[in-house]
Amino acid sequence: MGADPEDWKKRLKALGISRRRGAGPKRAPDRRKLDTGQAGEEIAARFLAERGVTLLERNVRFRDGEIDLVAEDGPVLVFVEVRRRRTGDAGAAAESVTARKRARVVRAARRWMARRPVPAGREVRFDVVAVEGEPPRIDWIRGAFDAP
């Protein structure tokens, strides 16, 4: 008969080497990233308000997605993803809205609409506001993506 298949785990543990399952120790959030994101959202909110867009909510979070800004642009309900980059080293801000991120925003938008009375047939739009550089340059991409 061969060796016990669990034996290797015992030997590693005896050497002080063990694999821990699940999430490791929680790391503190990177404050610089959080501050950059929050500042970008503030810039985007002011930018949109100056253009007649009515802000309804900010930082709407669900377990499987989040929405940076929920707004109304006339009769249109708008879900806005805000991306900020201080430099172009990592690529353009708008390019960072991946398919996975778009899917998360769409899921969160569906949850948001399920919890609030939204008239049937109301037009919904998904925008991206890209904030880049210092001083910030703002690119508002209306209808940046659609809900599948």
Protein Blocks (a to p, Z undefined) as FASTA:
>chain_A
ZZdfklmmmmmmmnopacdehjdddddddfklmmmmmmmmmmmmmmmmmnopacfbgcia
cfkbccfbdcdehjbccdddddddfbfknopfklmmcfklmmmmmmmmmmmmmmpccdeh
iacdddddddedjdddddddehkbccZZ
